[in-house]
Amino acid sequence: MPHTADRHAPATPVAPAPRRRRRAEQTPRSAADALQRALDRRDNGGVTGHHLG
C-alpha cells in the first residue's frame, strides 16, 4: 500500500514560485519629503508639519 504522501502528490512536478526582487536601496529622504509635501497640498491645501519618519 502506498504512503499517504505518495497518494496525494501531484501527477506533474510543480514549478517553484518566482523570486521577488528587493529594492537595492531605500527611497532617498528628499524624495520622501517631496511626496509628503505633495500629499499635504492635495489633502489639506497646504503643509501640515507631518512628515515621514
C-alpha positions, 0 to 999 in steps of 0.5 A: 500500500502506498504512503499517504504522501505518495497518494496525494502528490501531484501527477506533474512536478510543480514549478517553484514560485518566482523570486521577488526582487528587493529594492537595492536601496531605500527611497532617498529622504528628499524624495520622501519629503517631496511626496509628503509635501505633495500629499499635504497640498492635495489633502489639506491645501497646504503643509501640515508639519507631518512628515515621514519618519 
